[in-house]
Amino acid sequence: MLDSKVNALAIPEIEIPVWEKLEKIAIHECGERLVPLSLSDELVCYPAYYKMGVKYAVQECFVRESVFEKLLAVARSLPDNLRLVVLDGWRPIHVQEYLYETLINQLKRAPIHSGKSLSELSLIARTLVSPPSTDANCPSPHQTGGSVDVTLCDRDGRLLDMGTQFDENSLRSWSCALEHSSDTKQAKNRRLLYNAMIGAGFTNLPSEWWHYDYGNQMWANYTGRNKAIFGATRPLTIEHLWNIQEG
């Protein structure tokens, strides 16, 4: 179980990545496959986008094998009355396109962003949704199977109060936003999640308390590595299996 002193550590203020630098990090694909999380009794798999009816969303949470093992380690480190909830993992490019385009259109209509250029809106959007990319040298993080969106619930399935909803477009969604909040319960819940995930080897996107990475360019950027081990991938298809058998 995670040490009580560790899970109470404050969430540090961390800068958003320099995107141009991140996209230049080399990818040396290790070849790990994607695995489904719904088969595990130790994790709560709740594919949030599918449940919300998001176009093209899948009804499973897939992650790379080593990400799965790390999530199990996180789940086992939590207090006995809590469970780790996985809201999203690998994401199809069409879902990424839908999310990004929807957010850009929302920002265009917002009076506060009136007059801003598309490039300015893109920088704002990127704190919440990465641009869709089919470039093998810089895929969208969730396409790699190394990104996960997570939260916590109690043993009865009640989600813990994290101060905002998952994917909420708010400054309060920044991971460290509640460090000086009067609501110590929300801050404590975030710290518990953050320290458990960081302790297992994940890195956090500072603008999203729910988003963590392992193995991809985002992870390499925040850990100071010069290469990532996960590039774009996808679950096995029946066509791929049949092609293997024919070979």
C-alpha positions as protocol buffer text, in pm:
chain_id: "A"
residue {
  index: 1
  type: MET
  ca { x: 0 y: 0 z: 0 }
}
residue {
  index: 2
  type: LEU
  ca { x: 118 y: 353 z: -80 }
}
residue {
  index: 3
  type: ASP
  ca { x: 281 y: 519 z: 221 }
}
residue {
  index: 4
  type: SER
  ca { x: 48 y: 778 z: 374 }
}
residue {
  index: 5
  type: LYS
  ca { x: 328 y: 1035 z: 374 }
}
residue {
  index: 6
  type: VAL
  ca { x: 388 y: 978 z: 3 }
}
residue {
  index: 7
  type: ASN
  ca { x: 25 y: 1004 z: -102 }
}
residue {
  index: 8
  type: ALA
  ca { x: 0 y: 1338 z: 82 }
}
residue {
  index: 9
  type: LEU
  ca { x: 285 y: 1499 z: -115 }
}
residue {
  index: 10
  type: ALA
  ca { x: 180 y: 1819 z: -291 }
}
residue {
  index: 11
  type: ILE
  ca { x: 137 y: 1814 z: -669 }
}
residue {
  index: 12
  type: PRO
  ca { x: 413 y: 2033 z: -818 }
}
residue {
  index: 13
  type: GLU
  ca { x: 362 y: 2307 z: -1074 }
}
residue {
  index: 14
  type: ILE
  ca { x: 489 y: 2174 z: -1406 }
}
residue {
  index: 15
  type: GLU
  ca { x: 498 y: 2347 z: -1743 }
}
residue {
  index: 16
  type: ILE
  ca { x: 309 y: 2231 z: -2049 }
}
residue {
  index: 17
  type: PRO
  ca { x: 552 y: 2063 z: -2294 }
}
residue {
  index: 18
  type: VAL
  ca { x: 723 y: 2258 z: -2567 }
}
residue {
  index: 19
  type: TRP
  ca { x: 526 y: 2078 z: -2835 }
}
residue {
  index: 20
  type: GLU
  ca { x: 783 y: 2128 z: -3112 }
}
residue {
  index: 21
  type: LYS
  ca { x: 1052 y: 1972 z: -2892 }
}
residue {
  index: 22
  type: LEU
  ca { x: 829 y: 1683 z: -2786 }
}
residue {
  index: 23
  type: GLU
  ca { x: 741 y: 1597 z: -3146 }
}
residue {
  index: 24
  type: LYS
  ca { x: 1109 y: 1558 z: -3232 }
}
residue {
  index: 25
  type: ILE
  ca { x: 1172 y: 1287 z: -2972 }
}
residue {
  index: 26
  type: ALA
  ca { x: 1266 y: 966 z: -3155 }
}
residue {
  index: 27
  type: ILE
  ca { x: 1037 y: 665 z: -3131 }
}
residue {
  index: 28
  type: HIS
  ca { x: 1199 y: 321 z: -3105 }
}
residue {
  index: 29
  type: GLU
  ca { x: 890 y: 102 z: -3110 }
}
residue {
  index: 30
  type: CYS
  ca { x: 924 y: -192 z: -2871 }
}
residue {
  index: 31
  type: GLY
  ca { x: 638 y: -392 z: -3022 }
}
residue {
  index: 32
  type: GLU
  ca { x: 429 y: -446 z: -2710 }
}
residue {
  index: 33
  type: ARG
  ca { x: 72 y: -539 z: -2793 }
}
residue {
  index: 34
  type: LEU
  ca { x: -246 y: -373 z: -2672 }
}
residue {
  index: 35
  type: VAL
  ca { x: -445 y: -559 z: -2408 }
}
residue {
  index: 36
  type: PRO
  ca { x: -804 y: -505 z: -2286 }
}
residue {
  index: 37
  type: LEU
  ca { x: -857 y: -390 z: -1928 }
}
residue {
  index: 38
  type: SER
  ca { x: -1212 y: -514 z: -1879 }
}
residue {
  index: 39
  type: LEU
  ca { x: -1086 y: -867 z: -1809 }
}
residue {
  index: 40
  type: SER
  ca { x: -916 y: -756 z: -1487 }
}
residue {
  index: 41
  type: ASP
  ca { x: -1105 y: -772 z: -1157 }
}
residue {
  index: 42
  type: GLU
  ca { x: -856 y: -531 z: -1000 }
}
residue {
  index: 43
  type: LEU
  ca { x: -941 y: -235 z: -1224 }
}
residue {
  index: 44
  type: VAL
  ca { x: -1266 y: -57 z: -1299 }
}
residue {
  index: 45
  type: CYS
  ca { x: -1291 y: -20 z: -1676 }
}
residue {
  index: 46
  type: TYR
  ca { x: -1539 y: 254 z: -1767 }
}
residue {
  index: 47
  type: PRO
  ca { x: -1488 y: 373 z: -2128 }
}
residue {
  index: 48
  type: ALA
  ca { x: -1614 y: 726 z: -2072 }
}
residue {
  index: 49
  type: TYR
  ca { x: -1634 y: 844 z: -2433 }
}
residue {
  index: 50
  type: TYR
  ca { x: -1833 y: 539 z: -2536 }
}
residue {
  index: 51
  type: LYS
  ca { x: -2067 y: 590 z: -2241 }
}
residue {
  index: 52
  type: MET
  ca { x: -2113 y: 955 z: -2342 }
}
residue {
  index: 53
  type: GLY
  ca { x: -2200 y: 854 z: -2697 }
}
residue {
  index: 54
  type: VAL
  ca { x: -1892 y: 1013 z: -2854 }
}
residue {
  index: 55
  type: LYS
  ca { x: -1874 y: 931 z: -3222 }
}
residue {
  index: 56
  type: TYR
  ca { x: -1643 y: 638 z: -3312 }
}
residue {
  index: 57
  type: ALA
  ca { x: -1560 y: 564 z: -2945 }
}
residue {
  index: 58
  type: VAL
  ca { x: -1492 y: 200 z: -2855 }
}
residue {
  index: 59
  type: GLN
  ca { x: -1648 y: 14 z: -2564 }
}
residue {
  index: 60
  type: GLU
  ca { x: -1319 y: -116 z: -2425 }
}
residue {
  index: 61
  type: CYS
  ca { x: -1010 y: 41 z: -2269 }
}
residue {
  index: 62
  type: PHE
  ca { x: -695 y: -90 z: -2439 }
}
residue {
  index: 63
  type: VAL
  ca { x: -340 y: -17 z: -2318 }
}
residue {
  index: 64
  type: ARG
  ca { x: 8 y: -157 z: -2379 }
}
residue {
  index: 65
  type: GLU
  ca { x: 107 y: -461 z: -2174 }
}
residue {
  index: 66
  type: SER
  ca { x: 352 y: -276 z: -1949 }
}
residue {
  index: 67
  type: VAL
  ca { x: 95 y: 0 z: -1891 }
}
residue {
  index: 68
  type: PHE
  ca { x: -149 y: -268 z: -1778 }
}
residue {
  index: 69
  type: GLU
  ca { x: 105 y: -403 z: -1529 }
}
residue {
  index: 70
  type: LYS
  ca { x: 171 y: -55 z: -1394 }
}
residue {
  index: 71
  type: LEU
  ca { x: -202 y: 11 z: -1354 }
}
residue {
  index: 72
  type: LEU
  ca { x: -230 y: -310 z: -1154 }
}
residue {
  index: 73
  type: ALA
  ca { x: 55 y: -190 z: -934 }
}
residue {
  index: 74
  type: VAL
  ca { x: -129 y: 139 z: -877 }
}
residue {
  index: 75
  type: ALA
  ca { x: -454 y: -40 z: -794 }
}
residue {
  index: 76
  type: ARG
  ca { x: -274 y: -261 z: -541 }
}
residue {
  index: 77
  type: SER
  ca { x: -104 y: 38 z: -378 }
}
residue {
  index: 78
  type: LEU
  ca { x: -430 y: 218 z: -301 }
}
residue {
  index: 79
  type: PRO
  ca { x: -605 y: 209 z: 37 }
}
residue {
  index: 80
  type: ASP
  ca { x: -831 y: -97 z: 66 }
}
residue {
  index: 81
  type: ASN
  ca { x: -1149 y: 109 z: 32 }
}
residue {
  index: 82
  type: LEU
  ca { x: -1053 y: 260 z: -306 }
}
residue {
  index: 83
  type: ARG
  ca { x: -1034 y: 137 z: -665 }
}
residue {
  index: 84
  type: LEU
  ca { x: -863 y: 270 z: -976 }
}
residue {
  index: 85
  type: VAL
  ca { x: -1102 y: 366 z: -1257 }
}
residue {
  index: 86
  type: VAL
  ca { x: -973 y: 374 z: -1616 }
}
residue {
  index: 87
  type: LEU
  ca { x: -1178 y: 609 z: -1833 }
}
residue {
  index: 88
  type: ASP
  ca { x: -980 y: 589 z: -2157 }
}
residue {
  index: 89
  type: GLY
  ca { x: -669 y: 431 z: -2301 }
}
residue {
  index: 90
  type: TRP
  ca { x: -587 y: 370 z: -2666 }
}
residue {
  index: 91
  type: ARG
  ca { x: -798 y: 599 z: -2883 }
}
residue {
  index: 92
  type: PRO
  ca { x: -889 y: 561 z: -3253 }
}
residue {
  index: 93
  type: ILE
  ca { x: -778 y: 849 z: -3473 }
}
residue {
  index: 94
  type: HIS
  ca { x: -1141 y: 922 z: -3566 }
}
residue {
  index: 95
  type: VAL
  ca { x: -1225 y: 981 z: -3200 }
}
residue {
  index: 96
  type: GLN
  ca { x: -925 y: 1213 z: -3169 }
}
residue {
  index: 97
  type: GLU
  ca { x: -1042 y: 1406 z: -3475 }
}
residue {
  index: 98
  type: TYR
  ca { x: -1395 y: 1435 z: -3339 }
}
residue {
  index: 99
  type: LEU
  ca { x: -1282 y: 1556 z: -2995 }
}
residue {
  index: 100
  type: TYR
  ca { x: -1037 y: 1810 z: -3134 }
}
residue {
  index: 101
  type: GLU
  ca { x: -1273 y: 1952 z: -3395 }
}
residue {
  index: 102
  type: THR
  ca { x: -1556 y: 1974 z: -3141 }
}
residue {
  index: 103
  type: LEU
  ca { x: -1337 y: 2164 z: -2894 }
}
residue {
  index: 104
  type: ILE
  ca { x: -1202 y: 2401 z: -3160 }
}
residue {
  index: 105
  type: ASN
  ca { x: -1559 y: 2481 z: -3266 }
}
residue {
  index: 106
  type: GLN
  ca { x: -1657 y: 2544 z: -2903 }
}
residue {
  index: 107
  type: LEU
  ca { x: -1363 y: 2780 z: -2860 }
}
residue {
  index: 108
  type: LYS
  ca { x: -1452 y: 2969 z: -3180 }
}
residue {
  index: 109
  type: ARG
  ca { x: -1801 y: 3038 z: -3042 }
}
residue {
  index: 110
  type: ALA
  ca { x: -1678 y: 3151 z: -2701 }
}
residue {
  index: 111
  type: PRO
  ca { x: -1688 y: 3534 z: -2665 }
}
residue {
  index: 112
  type: ILE
  ca { x: -1370 y: 3527 z: -2456 }
}
residue {
  index: 113
  type: HIS
  ca { x: -1178 y: 3396 z: -2758 }
}
residue {
  index: 114
  type: SER
  ca { x: -1331 y: 3634 z: -3013 }
}
residue {
  index: 115
  type: GLY
  ca { x: -1076 y: 3748 z: -3270 }
}
residue {
  index: 116
  type: LYS
  ca { x: -821 y: 3478 z: -3194 }
}
residue {
  index: 117
  type: SER
  ca { x: -654 y: 3305 z: -3489 }
}
residue {
  index: 118
  type: LEU
  ca { x: -683 y: 2931 z: -3552 }
}
residue {
  index: 119
  type: SER
  ca { x: -323 y: 2882 z: -3438 }
}
residue {
  index: 120
  type: GLU
  ca { x: -400 y: 3061 z: -3111 }
}
residue {
  index: 121
  type: LEU
  ca { x: -711 y: 2849 z: -3059 }
}
residue {
  index: 122
  type: SER
  ca { x: -509 y: 2537 z: -3133 }
}
residue {
  index: 123
  type: LEU
  ca { x: -263 y: 2619 z: -2855 }
}
residue {
  index: 124
  type: ILE
  ca { x: -552 y: 2667 z: -2612 }
}
residue {
  index: 125
  type: ALA
  ca { x: -720 y: 2344 z: -2727 }
}
residue {
  index: 126
  type: ARG
  ca { x: -399 y: 2148 z: -2689 }
}
residue {
  index: 127
  type: THR
  ca { x: -406 y: 2178 z: -2310 }
}
residue {
  index: 128
  type: LEU
  ca { x: -717 y: 1956 z: -2320 }
}
residue {
  index: 129
  type: VAL
  ca { x: -708 y: 1761 z: -2650 }
}
residue {
  index: 130
  type: SER
  ca { x: -405 y: 1685 z: -2866 }
}
residue {
  index: 131
  type: PRO
  ca { x: -441 y: 1753 z: -3238 }
}
residue {
  index: 132
  type: PRO
  ca { x: -512 y: 1435 z: -3436 }
}
residue {
  index: 133
  type: SER
  ca { x: -195 y: 1311 z: -3604 }
}
residue {
  index: 134
  type: THR
  ca { x: -128 y: 1022 z: -3838 }
}
residue {
  index: 135
  type: ASP
  ca { x: 242 y: 1111 z: -3859 }
}
residue {
  index: 136
  type: ALA
  ca { x: 439 y: 805 z: -3745 }
}
residue {
  index: 137
  type: ASN
  ca { x: 703 y: 1037 z: -3599 }
}
residue {
  index: 138
  type: CYS
  ca { x: 463 y: 1223 z: -3369 }
}
residue {
  index: 139
  type: PRO
  ca { x: 133 y: 1038 z: -3314 }
}
residue {
  index: 140
  type: SER
  ca { x: -135 y: 1168 z: -3081 }
}
residue {
  index: 141
  type: PRO
  ca { x: -50 y: 1035 z: -2731 }
}
residue {
  index: 142
  type: HIS
  ca { x: -362 y: 822 z: -2689 }
}
residue {
  index: 143
  type: GLN
  ca { x: -294 y: 650 z: -3022 }
}
residue {
  index: 144
  type: THR
  ca { x: 16 y: 491 z: -2871 }
}
residue {
  index: 145
  type: GLY
  ca { x: -162 y: 292 z: -2601 }
}
residue {
  index: 146
  type: GLY
  ca { x: 68 y: 461 z: -2350 }
}
residue {
  index: 147
  type: SER
  ca { x: -176 y: 729 z: -2237 }
}
residue {
  index: 148
  type: VAL
  ca { x: -449 y: 663 z: -1982 }
}
residue {
  index: 149
  type: ASP
  ca { x: -721 y: 876 z: -1828 }
}
residue {
  index: 150
  type: VAL
  ca { x: -791 y: 765 z: -1472 }
}
residue {
  index: 151
  type: THR
  ca { x: -972 y: 854 z: -1152 }
}
residue {
  index: 152
  type: LEU
  ca { x: -1068 y: 686 z: -823 }
}
residue {
  index: 153
  type: CYS
  ca { x: -1385 y: 541 z: -676 }
}
residue {
  index: 154
  type: ASP
  ca { x: -1478 y: 375 z: -349 }
}
residue {
  index: 155
  type: ARG
  ca { x: -1558 y: 5 z: -320 }
}
residue {
  index: 156
  type: ASP
  ca { x: -1926 y: 74 z: -386 }
}
residue {
  index: 157
  type: GLY
  ca { x: -1850 y: 255 z: -712 }
}
residue {
  index: 158
  type: ARG
  ca { x: -1888 y: 615 z: -594 }
}
residue {
  index: 159
  type: LEU
  ca { x: -1643 y: 839 z: -779 }
}
residue {
  index: 160
  type: LEU
  ca { x: -1421 y: 1049 z: -556 }
}
residue {
  index: 161
  type: ASP
  ca { x: -1458 y: 1426 z: -580 }
}
residue {
  index: 162
  type: MET
  ca { x: -1160 y: 1555 z: -777 }
}
residue {
  index: 163
  type: GLY
  ca { x: -1279 y: 1915 z: -801 }
}
residue {
  index: 164
  type: THR
  ca { x: -1386 y: 1896 z: -1167 }
}
residue {
  index: 165
  type: GLN
  ca { x: -1541 y: 1642 z: -1397 }
}
residue {
  index: 166
  type: PHE
  ca { x: -1321 y: 1430 z: -1624 }
}
residue {
  index: 167
  type: ASP
  ca { x: -1240 y: 1630 z: -1940 }
}
residue {
  index: 168
  type: GLU
  ca { x: -1385 y: 1952 z: -1797 }
}
residue {
  index: 169
  type: ASN
  ca { x: -1257 y: 2260 z: -1980 }
}
residue {
  index: 170
  type: SER
  ca { x: -1156 y: 2457 z: -1672 }
}
residue {
  index: 171
  type: LEU
  ca { x: -844 y: 2601 z: -1513 }
}
residue {
  index: 172
  type: ARG
  ca { x: -938 y: 2392 z: -1210 }
}
residue {
  index: 173
  type: SER
  ca { x: -863 y: 2084 z: -1421 }
}
residue {
  index: 174
  type: TRP
  ca { x: -490 y: 2157 z: -1400 }
}
residue {
  index: 175
  type: SER
  ca { x: -341 y: 1893 z: -1174 }
}
residue {
  index: 176
  type: CYS
  ca { x: -199 y: 2136 z: -917 }
}
residue {
  index: 177
  type: ALA
  ca { x: -493 y: 2381 z: -930 }
}
residue {
  index: 178
  type: LEU
  ca { x: -630 y: 2279 z: -591 }
}
residue {
  index: 179
  type: GLU
  ca { x: -305 y: 2291 z: -398 }
}
residue {
  index: 180
  type: HIS
  ca { x: -411 y: 2619 z: -237 }
}
residue {
  index: 181
  type: SER
  ca { x: -783 y: 2542 z: -234 }
}
residue {
  index: 182
  type: SER
  ca { x: -993 y: 2557 z: 80 }
}
residue {
  index: 183
  type: ASP
  ca { x: -1145 y: 2220 z: -16 }
}
residue {
  index: 184
  type: THR
  ca { x: -884 y: 1990 z: 131 }
}
residue {
  index: 185
  type: LYS
  ca { x: -1083 y: 1678 z: 44 }
}
residue {
  index: 186
  type: GLN
  ca { x: -1062 y: 1742 z: -331 }
}
residue {
  index: 187
  type: ALA
  ca { x: -693 y: 1828 z: -308 }
}
residue {
  index: 188
  type: LYS
  ca { x: -626 y: 1515 z: -102 }
}
residue {
  index: 189
  type: ASN
  ca { x: -802 y: 1296 z: -361 }
}
residue {
  index: 190
  type: ARG
  ca { x: -596 y: 1443 z: -644 }
}
residue {
  index: 191
  type: ARG
  ca { x: -275 y: 1398 z: -449 }
}
residue {
  index: 192
  type: LEU
  ca { x: -356 y: 1036 z: -379 }
}
residue {
  index: 193
  type: LEU
  ca { x: -415 y: 962 z: -748 }
}
residue {
  index: 194
  type: TYR
  ca { x: -114 y: 1165 z: -862 }
}
residue {
  index: 195
  type: ASN
  ca { x: 135 y: 1012 z: -621 }
}
residue {
  index: 196
  type: ALA
  ca { x: 14 y: 658 z: -687 }
}
residue {
  index: 197
  type: MET
  ca { x: 50 y: 702 z: -1064 }
}
residue {
  index: 198
  type: ILE
  ca { x: 385 y: 883 z: -1047 }
}
residue {
  index: 199
  type: GLY
  ca { x: 511 y: 618 z: -806 }
}
residue {
  index: 200
  type: ALA
  ca { x: 434 y: 348 z: -1062 }
}
residue {
  index: 201
  type: GLY
  ca { x: 639 y: 522 z: -1331 }
}
residue {
  index: 202
  type: PHE
  ca { x: 380 y: 733 z: -1511 }
}
residue {
  index: 203
  type: THR
  ca { x: 410 y: 1103 z: -1591 }
}
residue {
  index: 204
  type: ASN
  ca { x: 124 y: 1351 z: -1574 }
}
residue {
  index: 205
  type: LEU
  ca { x: 6 y: 1608 z: -1828 }
}
residue {
  index: 206
  type: PRO
  ca { x: -15 y: 1911 z: -1595 }
}
residue {
  index: 207
  type: SER
  ca { x: -328 y: 2058 z: -1755 }
}
residue {
  index: 208
  type: GLU
  ca { x: -531 y: 1740 z: -1690 }
}
residue {
  index: 209
  type: TRP
  ca { x: -543 y: 1579 z: -1344 }
}
residue {
  index: 210
  type: TRP
  ca { x: -672 y: 1256 z: -1503 }
}
residue {
  index: 211
  type: HIS
  ca { x: -414 y: 1212 z: -1784 }
}
residue {
  index: 212
  type: TYR
  ca { x: -102 y: 998 z: -1737 }
}
residue {
  index: 213
  type: ASP
  ca { x: 157 y: 860 z: -1978 }
}
residue {
  index: 214
  type: TYR
  ca { x: 411 y: 582 z: -2002 }
}
residue {
  index: 215
  type: GLY
  ca { x: 639 y: 490 z: -2293 }
}
residue {
  index: 216
  type: ASN
  ca { x: 530 y: 756 z: -2542 }
}
residue {
  index: 217
  type: GLN
  ca { x: 683 y: 1091 z: -2640 }
}
residue {
  index: 218
  type: MET
  ca { x: 499 y: 1275 z: -2362 }
}
residue {
  index: 219
  type: TRP
  ca { x: 652 y: 1038 z: -2105 }
}
residue {
  index: 220
  type: ALA
  ca { x: 997 y: 1067 z: -2264 }
}
residue {
  index: 221
  type: ASN
  ca { x: 971 y: 1446 z: -2252 }
}
residue {
  index: 222
  type: TYR
  ca { x: 889 y: 1460 z: -1882 }
}
residue {
  index: 223
  type: THR
  ca { x: 1143 y: 1196 z: -1781 }
}
residue {
  index: 224
  type: GLY
  ca { x: 1427 y: 1351 z: -1981 }
}
residue {
  index: 225
  type: ARG
  ca { x: 1470 y: 1053 z: -2213 }
}
residue {
  index: 226
  type: ASN
  ca { x: 1587 y: 1094 z: -2571 }
}
residue {
  index: 227
  type: LYS
  ca { x: 1356 y: 828 z: -2710 }
}
residue {
  index: 228
  type: ALA
  ca { x: 1007 y: 687 z: -2667 }
}
residue {
  index: 229
  type: ILE
  ca { x: 927 y: 317 z: -2685 }
}
residue {
  index: 230
  type: PHE
  ca { x: 565 y: 343 z: -2802 }
}
residue {
  index: 231
  type: GLY
  ca { x: 450 y: 477 z: -3137 }
}
residue {
  index: 232
  type: ALA
  ca { x: 105 y: 463 z: -3293 }
}
residue {
  index: 233
  type: THR
  ca { x: -66 y: 125 z: -3273 }
}
residue {
  index: 234
  type: ARG
  ca { x: -408 y: -37 z: -3283 }
}
residue {
  index: 235
  type: PRO
  ca { x: -582 y: -351 z: -3159 }
}
residue {
  index: 236
  type: LEU
  ca { x: -560 y: -665 z: -3368 }
}
residue {
  index: 237
  type: THR
  ca { x: -816 y: -696 z: -3646 }
}
residue {
  index: 238
  type: ILE
  ca { x: -953 y: -1014 z: -3795 }
}
residue {
  index: 239
  type: GLU
  ca { x: -796 y: -917 z: -4129 }
}
residue {
  index: 240
  type: HIS
  ca { x: -454 y: -895 z: -3965 }
}
residue {
  index: 241
  type: LEU
  ca { x: -499 y: -1234 z: -3800 }
}
residue {
  index: 242
  type: TRP
  ca { x: -602 y: -1395 z: -4125 }
}
residue {
  index: 243
  type: ASN
  ca { x: -309 y: -1237 z: -4309 }
}
residue {
  index: 244
  type: ILE
  ca { x: -71 y: -1387 z: -4051 }
}
residue {
  index: 245
  type: GLN
  ca { x: -226 y: -1730 z: -4096 }
}
residue {
  index: 246
  type: GLU
  ca { x: -201 y: -1706 z: -4474 }
}
residue {
  index: 247
  type: GLY
  ca { x: 168 y: -1619 z: -4443 }
}
